[in-house]
Amino acid sequence: MTNKETKYWVGFSIMPGIGRVKFAQLENHFGSLENAWRASPADLKQAGLDSSSINAITSQRSKISLEAEMEKLGSYGVKVLTWHDPAYPSRLKEIYDYPPVLYVRGNLLPEDEWALAVVGTRRATVYGRQVTEEIVSDLARSRITIVSGLAKGADSVAHSSALEAGGRSIAVFACGLDIVYPSENANLARRVMEQGALISEYPLTTRPKADNFPRRNRIMSGISLGVLVIEAGERSGAMITARLALEQNREVFAIPGSILSPASSGTNHLIQDGAKLVRNYTDILEELNLMAVARHIEVKKVMPASDIESRLLKLLSAEPAHIDELCRSSGLPISTVSSTLAIMELKGMIKQVETMNYVLAREAREEYRVRVD
């Protein structure tokens, strides 16, 4: 998407009350957000918008300088991803209310598909800090990207542990990316940006209001395979994230703690309700079927992908793809695709899960089944 198109997405994201549903209404009706930006109130009504949304658009757009907003984003090194952008996290689009726009500082990489959200209390105990350091360090060394919210306590320990282990981390903000909250984590935010990414659905200058945090939490769980709750009281933000993870069909993991510790009352409750009890990092890798991720990545470093392998890798995902489909999509003859897939399987890049059906290199789950149309 060009800057010319992107600026209209930025403009609508600044307007209060214009979320995923209204973005879709505008784009579907007008064909582009550029056309929607110029639409009359009557046309906006015809698109199905309610009167408050129409008033918000018509009153706000004259006050927003799209060029100035894009310049400001550029000055902070912020990239804009819309839901059409190939770099937009594919897993996030699985949730119901995924944001139309993501603001990013740093880089989101394909390997961030293997991500785990780590959350917990801001008042982490010595036990909680120790557990976070040990488990997150091991996960990071296993090439799992660690996602958290840059808050005090468990979040900060999770980010720091991942970075110190040489891994990647993603911090999800509840405000604009020009504001670091809490401010004392400014240096940590810079380190996360250098070894991962800072992301937010909120435009620049948005303050960290209380209502923003639960919405932020849905993104943390949404871009992840699962959520690990280190310590949490019964009524806490970490418990909200765990609930959102369940609603999004994500795995929930919890660290057991003393029944006498208020910091573990929420995690113990989660375990009682069916969350996976975690003793060490392998409990998480086994449950998420990720034991082979580090091994496959190391093999690919030693035996890098050829041009043809790279073309096929772009066509593969966690969903089974038949060799005929790969031939059609790549435009390559079946003899070339077949021999290349065999080499890729030996390298550990891919896995054949049923006859002539292939997935990216995760250990094949029993529940992989080929859809029959």
KOLKOL-641194 format. One line per 3 residues: for each residue x, y, z of N, C-alpha, C. Coordinates in pm, whole numbers. Example, Ala and Ser with C-alpha at 12.3 -4.5 7.8 and 13.67 -1.06 7.14 Angstrom:
// KOLKOL-641194
1319/-569/780/1230/-450/780/1320/-330/780; 1285/-225/708/1367/-106/714/1290/3/787
END
This chain:
// KOLKOL-641194
84/-119/0/0/0/0/88/125/0; 56/221/-85/137/342/-97/108/437/19; 202/533/38/183/635/141/56/714/116
24/734/-13/-96/810/-48/-221/741/7; -225/609/-4/-340/534/49/-334/522/201; -213/497/252/-196/473/395/-242/591/479
-221/712/429/-253/829/511/-401/836/545; -487/781/460/-630/783/490/-664/683/600; -593/571/602/-609/476/712/-567/540/844
-457/614/840/-411/685/959/-516/786/1002; -568/861/906/-669/962/938/-791/905/1007; -844/796/952/-963/735/1014/-929/672/1149
-805/623/1166/-769/563/1295/-762/667/1406; -742/792/1368/-736/900/1467/-875/935/1519; -977/909/1438/-1113/947/1474/-1172/852/1578
-1227/905/1687/-1287/818/1788/-1410/746/1734; -1424/620/1771/-1543/544/1735/-1539/479/1598; -1428/495/1525/-1416/432/1392/-1324/311/1407
-1385/195/1426/-1309/72/1448/-1317/-22/1331; -1293/-149/1358/-1283/-249/1251/-1408/-256/1164; -1524/-261/1227/-1649/-276/1152/-1672/-157/1059
-1650/-37/1111/-1674/83/1029/-1568/98/920; -1444/59/950/-1342/58/845/-1387/-30/730; -1437/-149/764/-1482/-243/661/-1601/-187/584
-1696/-124/655/-1811/-64/588/-1766/42/487; -1675/128/532/-1628/236/445/-1554/183/323; -1465/88/346/-1387/35/235/-1475/-42/137
-1566/-121/189/-1652/-201/102/-1746/-113/19; -1797/-7/81/-1894/77/11/-1827/170/-90; -1716/231/-49/-1654/333/-134/-1539/280/-220
-1496/158/-194/-1388/101/-273/-1250/135/-223; -1237/247/-155/-1110/286/-94/-1139/386/17; -1046/397/111/-1065/494/219/-1039/636/171
-967/650/61/-951/784/2/-1087/837/-44; -1165/752/-109/-1299/793/-151/-1388/819/-30; -1374/735/73/-1455/751/194/-1422/882/264
-1294/921/261/-1251/1044/327/-1320/1167/267; -1349/1157/138/-1409/1272/68/-1562/1262/59; -1619/1158/116/-1763/1134/100/-1847/1238/174
-1963/1264/118/-2058/1356/181/-2132/1284/294; -2195/1359/385/-2274/1295/490/-2380/1200/435; -2442/1239/324/-2545/1152/264/-2484/1021/215
-2366/1030/155/-2299/909/108/-2255/820/224; -2209/884/332/-2169/808/450/-2288/736/512; -2402/801/510/-2523/737/560/-2561/619/473
-2545/635/344/-2576/526/250/-2482/407/272; -2363/435/324/-2267/327/353/-2305/249/477; -2406/297/551/-2453/225/668/-2403/278/800
-2337/396/798/-2285/452/923/-2396/521/1002; -2385/514/1134/-2481/582/1220/-2448/730/1228; -2541/806/1283/-2526/953/1283/-2405/1000/1363
-2374/932/1475/-2260/976/1556/-2129/954/1480; -2119/845/1406/-1999/819/1326/-1987/919/1212; -2099/949/1150/-2099/1048/1041/-2055/1184/1093
-2108/1222/1209/-2069/1351/1270/-1921/1352/1305; -1871/1239/1357/-1729/1231/1393/-1641/1250/1270; -1679/1186/1161/-1598/1195/1038/-1603/1336/980
-1722/1389/965/-1736/1520/899/-1678/1634/983; -1681/1619/1115/-1627/1726/1200/-1476/1714/1220; -1423/1592/1213/-1281/1571/1243/-1190/1582/1121
-1238/1541/1004/-1144/1530/892/-1085/1664/849; -1160/1771/869/-1106/1903/833/-999/1949/932; -996/1888/1050/-898/1926/1153/-771/1842/1145
-774/1736/1065/-660/1645/1058/-580/1673/931; -453/1705/948/-363/1721/833/-296/1587/809; -339/1517/706/-286/1383/679/-136/1388/650
-92/1489/576/51/1500/545/131/1522/672; 80/1608/761/151/1635/887/159/1509/973; 50/1431/975/51/1306/1052/154/1208/997
163/1197/866/261/1106/806/404/1153/832; 426/1284/829/559/1337/860/596/1307/1005; 499/1322/1094/525/1296/1235/560/1149/1257
486/1060/1192/515/917/1202/656/888/1152; 692/951/1040/826/930/985/934/979/1078; 910/1089/1147/1012/1144/1238/1038/1053/1357
938/972/1394/954/876/1504/995/737/1452; 1011/724/1323/1047/594/1267/936/492/1278; 811/539/1271/695/451/1286/646/406/1149
632/277/1133/573/220/1011/424/195/1036; 344/205/932/200/183/941/165/56/865; 102/-38/934/55/-160/870/-97/-161/873
-159/-174/757/-304/-195/753/-330/-344/743; -455/-382/757/-485/-526/755/-462/-588/617; -435/-504/516/-402/-557/383/-252/-581/365
-172/-528/457/-27/-536/442/22/-678/467; 109/-732/381/162/-868/403/235/-883/537; 288/-773/590/360/-780/717/268/-775/839
139/-749/817/42/-749/928/37/-890/986; 48/-905/1118/53/-1040/1177/-69/-1125/1140; -45/-1234/1072/-156/-1317/1023/-236/-1376/1139
-169/-1409/1248/-240/-1468/1361/-337/-1367/1423; -301/-1239/1420/-388/-1137/1478/-521/-1129/1403; -518/-1157/1273/-641/-1150/1193/-736/-1267/1222
-693/-1360/1307/-781/-1469/1346/-882/-1426/1452; -853/-1316/1524/-944/-1274/1631/-1054/-1187/1572; -1163/-1174/1646/-1280/-1104/1593/-1253/-956/1568
-1200/-887/1669/-1189/-741/1661/-1045/-697/1638; -980/-754/1537/-842/-714/1509/-839/-571/1458; -735/-496/1493/-730/-354/1458/-705/-332/1309
-770/-234/1248/-747/-205/1107/-605/-158/1079; -547/-88/1178/-414/-29/1161/-326/-68/1279; -201/-103/1249/-100/-123/1352/15/-26/1326
57/41/1432/175/127/1424/293/48/1480; 407/52/1410/520/-33/1445/650/47/1447; 727/31/1554/866/77/1558/952/-47/1575
1056/-59/1494/1133/-182/1492/1087/-267/1375; 1097/-397/1390/1062/-486/1280/986/-609/1328; 876/-639/1260/807/-766/1278/861/-862/1172
901/-981/1214/961/-1079/1124/872/-1202/1112; 888/-1280/1005/808/-1403/990/821/-1497/1109; 941/-1504/1170/958/-1597/1282/881/-1554/1408
827/-1431/1407/745/-1388/1521/611/-1460/1524; 585/-1541/1422/466/-1627/1425/474/-1722/1544; 595/-1757/1586/614/-1845/1702/632/-1756/1825
524/-1703/1875/529/-1607/1986/447/-1655/2104; 493/-1616/2222/420/-1644/2346/407/-1515/2424; 286/-1483/2468/265/-1367/2554/294/-1406/2698
367/-1321/2768/401/-1345/2909/348/-1227/2989; 262/-1255/3086/199/-1149/3164/204/-1184/3312; 184/-1083/3394/185/-1107/3538/169/-977/3614
181/-985/3744/158/-870/3829/271/-768/3817; 235/-641/3837/337/-535/3841/419/-544/3969; 365/-611/4070/437/-627/4197/489/-771/4207
576/-805/4115/628/-942/4109/708/-975/4234; 689/-1096/4283/767/-1144/4398/904/-1192/4351; 992/-1220/4446/1123/-1276/4413/1104/-1407/4336
1010/-1488/4382/979/-1615/4315/933/-1590/4172; 842/-1495/4154/790/-1466/4022/898/-1417/3926; 987/-1332/3976/1097/-1282/3893/1191/-1395/3852
1223/-1481/3948/1315/-1592/3919/1256/-1686/3815; 1129/-1720/3832/1062/-1810/3738/1057/-1747/3598; 1022/-1619/3593/1015/-1550/3464/1150/-1551/3393
1255/-1517/3467/1389/-1513/3408/1427/-1649/3351; 1404/-1755/3427/1448/-1888/3384/1367/-1937/3264; 1235/-1929/3273/1151/-1985/3166/1161/-1901/3039
1156/-1770/3052/1162/-1684/2933/1298/-1695/2864; 1405/-1702/2941/1539/-1717/2881/1546/-1844/2799; 1494/-1953/2853/1495/-2080/2780/1407/-2073/2656
1292/-2009/2666/1204/-1995/2549/1271/-1910/2441; 1335/-1802/2481/1402/-1715/2384/1515/-1789/2314; 1589/-1870/2389/1696/-1949/2327/1640/-2056/2234
1514/-2090/2253/1446/-2186/2164/1378/-2115/2048; 1409/-1987/2029/1361/-1906/1917/1212/-1873/1926; 1161/-1865/2048/1023/-1821/2068/1025/-1671/2097
947/-1594/2022/938/-1450/2046/851/-1424/2168; 899/-1338/2257/828/-1308/2381/751/-1177/2366; 621/-1184/2390/531/-1069/2379/487/-1026/2519
492/-897/2546/441/-848/2674/405/-701/2659; 371/-636/2772/315/-502/2766/400/-391/2820; 530/-418/2848/627/-319/2893/589/-256/3028
500/-318/3103/465/-265/3235/575/-298/3335; 562/-244/3454/655/-279/3562/634/-426/3599; 728/-482/3673/711/-617/3724/735/-724/3620
640/-816/3606/657/-934/3521/685/-898/3376; 616/-796/3323/636/-757/3183/782/-718/3158; 835/-633/3245/972/-586/3228/1072/-700/3238
1050/-790/3333/1141/-904/3348/1134/-993/3225; 1014/-1012/3171/998/-1097/3052/1073/-1038/2933; 1053/-909/2906/1124/-845/2795/1276/-855/2814
1323/-816/2933/1467/-815/2959/1528/-953/2946; 1460/-1054/2999/1513/-1190/2995/1525/-1240/2852; 1425/-1208/2769/1430/-1250/2628/1547/-1183/2556
1565/-1054/2579/1671/-981/2511/1809/-1028/2556; 1825/-1049/2686/1955/-1093/2738/1991/-1233/2691; 1890/-1312/2657/1916/-1447/2604/1940/-1444/2453
1941/-1324/2395/1965/-1311/2252/1842/-1333/2167; 1724/-1331/2230/1600/-1357/2157/1530/-1230/2114; 1411/-1249/2060/1329/-1138/2013/1215/-1111/2111
1171/-986/2113/1059/-951/2200/974/-845/2130; 845/-847/2161/751/-749/2109/678/-687/2227; 677/-554/2233/604/-483/2337/481/-419/2275
365/-446/2333/239/-391/2283/199/-275/2374; 183/-158/2314/154/-36/2390/3/-13/2403; -35/53/2512/-173/98/2531/-184/247/2506
-89/300/2431/-84/443/2400/-12/459/2266; 9/583/2224/85/606/2102/231/568/2121; 299/537/2012/438/492/2021/536/605/2050
487/728/2057/573/839/2098/575/856/2249; 500/772/2319/491/778/2466/533/643/2522; 631/643/2610/669/519/2678/605/520/2816
526/416/2842/458/408/2972/483/270/3032; 540/267/3155/587/379/3236/717/439/3181; 739/566/3210/852/639/3150/986/580/3189
994/516/3306/1122/458/3349/1165/339/3263; 1075/292/3177/1109/180/3088/1153/227/2949; 1191/354/2939/1231/409/2808/1351/333/2751
1449/303/2834/1567/232/2785/1531/89/2743; 1444/25/2820/1399/-110/2786/1323/-107/2653; 1239/-6/2634/1165/7/2508/1260/19/2389
1367/96/2406/1466/111/2299/1530/-23/2267; 1563/-101/2369/1625/-231/2347/1529/-328/2277; 1403/-325/2318/1303/-410/2252/1290/-372/2105
1289/-244/2077/1278/-197/1938/1396/-246/1855; 1515/-250/1914/1635/-293/1842/1636/-443/1816; 1575/-521/1907/1576/-667/1893/1436/-723/1868
1346/-639/1826/1209/-684/1802/1125/-568/1754; 1016/-542/1824/925/-436/1778/841/-381/1892; 807/-255/1879/705/-190/1961/584/-174/1871
466/-214/1917/347/-201/1832/231/-142/1912; 141/-77/1840/22/-19/1902/-85/0/1796; -210/-7/1837/-318/29/1745/-353/177/1759
-290/245/1854/-326/383/1883/-233/481/1810; -289/588/1753/-206/687/1684/-118/764/1783; -19/832/1729/71/912/1812/-8/1011/1897
47/1042/2011/-5/1135/2113/-118/1076/2197; -165/953/2166/-270/891/2247/-214/859/2385; -281/906/2489/-236/884/2626/-278/744/2673
-206/688/2771/-239/553/2822/-357/555/2918; -477/566/2865/-598/567/2948/-632/426/2995; -705/419/3105/-738/288/3165/-810/197/3068
-900/253/2987/-978/171/2892/-891/109/2783; -774/167/2761/-688/117/2653/-621/-15/2686; -603/-43/2815/-523/-159/2853/-590/-293/2821
-720/-311/2850/-782/-437/2808/-779/-457/2657; -793/-348/2581/-785/-359/2435/-644/-394/2392; -546/-335/2459/-407/-371/2433/-384/-520/2459
-444/-571/2566/-424/-711/2604/-475/-808/2497; -582/-771/2427/-635/-860/2324/-537/-874/2208; -457/-770/2184/-355/-778/2080/-240/-866/2126
-201/-853/2252/-94/-937/2306/-126/-1085/2289; -246/-1123/2329/-285/-1264/2314/-313/-1298/2169; -364/-1201/2093/-401/-1227/1954/-284/-1259/1864
-168/-1199/1887/-53/-1225/1801/28/-1345/1849; -17/-1408/1957/60/-1516/2020/-9/-1650/2005; 70/-1756/2019/15/-1891/2021/-53/-1921/2154
-7/-1856/2258/-64/-1879/2390/-18/-1771/2486; -69/-1777/2608/-38/-1679/2712/12/-1752/2836; 126/-1708/2886/180/-1760/3012/156/-1657/3121
81/-1695/3224/55/-1606/3337/151/-1646/3449; 239/-1554/3486/341/-1583/3588/282/-1573/3727; 234/-1457/3762/167/-1433/3890/52/-1336/3863
-58/-1354/3933/-173/-1265/3912/-271/-1279/4027; -325/-1166/4068/-435/-1170/4163/-562/-1212/4092; -666/-1237/4170/-792/-1283/4111/-851/-1182/4013
-834/-1054/4042/-888/-950/3955/-771/-862/3910; -717/-895/3796/-598/-824/3748/-598/-821/3596; -511/-736/3542/-498/-728/3397/-451/-858/3336
-364/-929/3410/-314/-1058/3359/-428/-1159/3345; -522/-1155/3438/-637/-1247/3429/-728/-1208/3312; -737/-1078/3284/-814/-1034/3167/-750/-1088/3040
-617/-1082/3034/-547/-1134/2916/-571/-1284/2901; -570/-1357/3013/-595/-1502/3008/-736/-1529/2956; -833/-1451/3001/-971/-1470/2954/-981/-1441/2805
-916/-1334/2761/-917/-1300/2619/-852/-1410/2536; -745/-1468/2589/-676/-1577/2519/-770/-1695/2498; -847/-1728/2599/-942/-1839/2586/-1048/-1807/2482
-1097/-1683/2482/-1197/-1642/2383/-1141/-1648/2242; -1010/-1627/2229/-945/-1630/2098/-893/-1768/2061; -928/-1866/2143/-885/-2004/2118/-733/-2019/2127
-672/-1946/2220/-530/-1957/2247/-508/-2043/2371; -390/-2102/2380/-355/-2181/2498/-326/-2089/2616; -364/-2132/2735/-334/-2057/2857/-247/-2143/2947
-135/-2085/2990/-41/-2152/3079/-30/-2072/3208; -3/-2139/3318/8/-2069/3446/115/-2132/3533; 184/-2047/3608/285/-2092/3703/218/-2115/3837
230/-2234/3896/170/-2258/4027/246/-2181/4135; 174/-2143/4239/238/-2072/4350/177/-2111/4482; 227/-2051/4587/178/-2081/4721/31/-2043/4735
-45/-2128/4803/-186/-2096/4828/-198/-1981/4927; -89/-1947/4993/-89/-1837/5089/-51/-1704/5026; -8/-1708/4900/39/-1586/4834/-72/-1524/4749
-113/-1400/4778/-213/-1333/4695/-168/-1321/4549; -36/-1314/4527/16/-1300/4391/-7/-1424/4307; -35/-1538/4373/-57/-1663/4299/-202/-1708/4302
-289/-1629/4363/-429/-1673/4373/-493/-1686/4235; -462/-1594/4144/-519/-1601/4010/-463/-1715/3929; -332/-1736/3935/-271/-1844/3857/-316/-1981/3907
-325/-1997/4038/-373/-2123/4093/-517/-2150/4050; -596/-2043/4043/-735/-2056/3999/-740/-2097/3852; -653/-2038/3771/-648/-2075/3629/-616/-2223/3611
-519/-2271/3689/-482/-2413/3681/-600/-2501/3723; -669/-2459/3826/-787/-2532/3873/-893/-2539/3763; -901/-2432/3682/-1001/-2426/3575/-953/-2488/3444
-833/-2544/3444/-788/-2616/3325/-669/-2560/3251; -612/-2449/3299/-491/-2397/3236/-377/-2497/3253; -284/-2497/3160/-171/-2588/3165/-73/-2545/3275
-49/-2633/3371/49/-2605/3476/189/-2613/3417; 269/-2510/3441/404/-2503/3383/510/-2519/3492; 596/-2618/3472/711/-2639/3562/840/-2589/3499
847/-2595/3367/964/-2547/3294/923/-2517/3150; 1017/-2465/3073/983/-2419/2938/940/-2532/2846; 988/-2653/2870/951/-2763/2780/802/-2796/2792
741/-2769/2906/597/-2790/2919/522/-2706/2815; 571/-2585/2791/507/-2495/2695/535/-2540/2552; 661/-2571/2523/697/-2613/2388/623/-2740/2347
612/-2834/2440/543/-2959/2408/394/-2935/2384; 332/-2853/2468/189/-2827/2453/159/-2754/2322; 248/-2662/2284/227/-2585/2161/288/-2654/2039
346/-2771/2061/403/-2847/1949/517/-2771/1882; 603/-2710/1964/711/-2626/1913/850/-2678/1946; 861/-2802/1987/991/-2854/2026/1092/-2845/1911
1044/-2850/1788/1137/-2856/1675/1174/-2720/1619; 1117/-2612/1669/1141/-2481/1608/1289/-2445/1607; 1354/-2454/1724/1496/-2417/1731/1580/-2505/1640
1553/-2635/1640/1631/-2727/1559/1616/-2695/1410; 1491/-2666/1369/1468/-2635/1228/1537/-2506/1188; 1532/-2406/1274/1596/-2278/1243/1746/-2295/1230
1807/-2373/1320/1951/-2395/1312/1988/-2468/1184; 1907/-2566/1145/1935/-2640/1022/1929/-2546/902; 1830/-2456/901/1815/-2365/788/1931/-2265/782
1991/-2232/898/2108/-2145/896/2226/-2215/829; 2243/-2343/858/2353/-2421/801/2327/-2448/654; 2201/-2474/618/2164/-2508/481/2061/-2407/432
2104/-2286/394/2009/-2181/358/1925/-2217/237; 1809/-2150/228/1713/-2181/122/1764/-2133/-14; 1742/-2216/-116/1770/-2176/-253/1657/-2085/-300
1671/-2030/-421/1567/-1942/-475/1433/-2015/-488; 1437/-2138/-537/1313/-2215/-553/1255/-2249/-417; 1341/-2287/-322/1293/-2317/-187/1227/-2195/-125
1287/-2079/-145/1229/-1955/-92/1091/-1929/-150; 1075/-1955/-280/945/-1937/-344/840/-2028/-283; 878/-2153/-257/783/-2248/-199/754/-2216/-53
856/-2170/21/836/-2134/161/731/-2025/176; 729/-1930/82/632/-1821/88/489/-1870/67; 475/-1986/6/342/-2041/-23/293/-2135/87
382/-2168/181/348/-2264/286/316/-2194/416; 234/-2259/497/197/-2205/628/175/-2322/722; 103/-2297/831/70/-2405/923/-45/-2491/872
-111/-2446/764/-220/-2523/704/-165/-2611/592; -208/-2737/583/-156/-2826/478/-184/-2773/338; -82/-2779/252/-96/-2740/111/-54/-2858/24
-139/-2896/-72/-109/-3010/-159/-7/-2970/-265; 70/-3066/-309/174/-3039/-408/116/-2979/-536; -5/-3021/-575/-67/-2964/-695/-94/-2815/-678
-139/-2779/-558/-165/-2638/-528/-35/-2558/-533; 74/-2616/-481/204/-2548/-483/254/-2531/-626; 230/-2629/-711/270/-2618/-853/194/-2505/-921
63/-2499/-896/-19/-2394/-959/25/-2255/-912; 44/-2242/-782/76/-2110/-725/216/-2064/-762; 310/-2158/-771/449/-2121/-800/478/-2113/-949
396/-2183/-1029/421/-2188/-1173/535/-2280/-1211; 578/-2364/-1116/689/-2456/-1140/637/-2593/-1181; 714/-2668/-1260/672/-2804/-1297/673/-2896/-1176
590/-2999/-1179/576/-3088/-1064/707/-3160/-1032; 788/-3189/-1133/915/-3257/-1106/1007/-3169/-1022; 1010/-3039/-1053/1093/-2945/-976/1040/-2929/-835
907/-2912/-822/847/-2894/-690/867/-3018/-605; 846/-3135/-662/858/-3260/-588/1000/-3280/-535; 1100/-3260/-620/1239/-3280/-576/1281/-3175/-474
1233/-3051/-493/1267/-2944/-399/1204/-2968/-263; 1078/-3012/-262/1010/-3042/-135/1083/-3152/-59; 1134/-3250/-132/1207/-3359/-67/1332/-3307/2
1404/-3217/-65/1524/-3157/-5/1487/-3070/114; 1379/-2993/101/1335/-2905/210/1295/-2985/332; 1236/-3103/310/1198/-3187/423/1323/-3241/493
1425/-3277/416/1550/-3323/475/1618/-3212/555; 1606/-3090/508/1663/-2975/579/1585/-2940/705; 1465/-2994/718/1382/-2960/833/1302/-2834/815
1290/-2787/690/1213/-2665/664/1063/-2691/665; 1024/-2808/617/883/-2841/603/857/-2982/654; 730/-3016/660/689/-3149/705/576/-3198/615
584/-3323/572/473/-3383/499/379/-3445/601; 254/-3396/605/162/-3440/710/64/-3545/662; 31/-3545/536/-45/-3652/474/6/-3663/331
-41/-3757/256/14/-3782/123/19/-3655/39; 142/-3611/12/169/-3496/-76/112/-3365/-23; 89/-3356/108/45/-3232/172/155/-3186/267
185/-3056/262/301/-3005/335/263/-2884/421; 337/-2872/534/321/-2756/623/460/-2704/657; 466/-2582/712/593/-2529/759/647/-2612/875
773/-2593/904/844/-2681/997/803/-2664/1142; 693/-2724/1175/657/-2752/1314/634/-2901/1318; 649/-2961/1432/620/-3103/1441/473/-3124/1408
443/-3220/1324/306/-3239/1276/215/-3285/1388; 105/-3216/1404/7/-3256/1505/-81/-3368/1451; -135/-3448/1542/-226/-3554/1501/-351/-3498/1435
-389/-3375/1477/-515/-3322/1427/-503/-3258/1290; -385/-3257/1229/-375/-3210/1092/-461/-3299/1003; -553/-3239/935/-636/-3314/842/-651/-3231/715
-649/-3295/602/-665/-3224/476/-814/-3201/452; -847/-3074/423/-988/-3044/397/-1031/-3102/263; -1147/-3160/260/-1201/-3215/136/-1315/-3125/91
-1297/-3057/-22/-1400/-2963/-70/-1510/-3038/-143
END
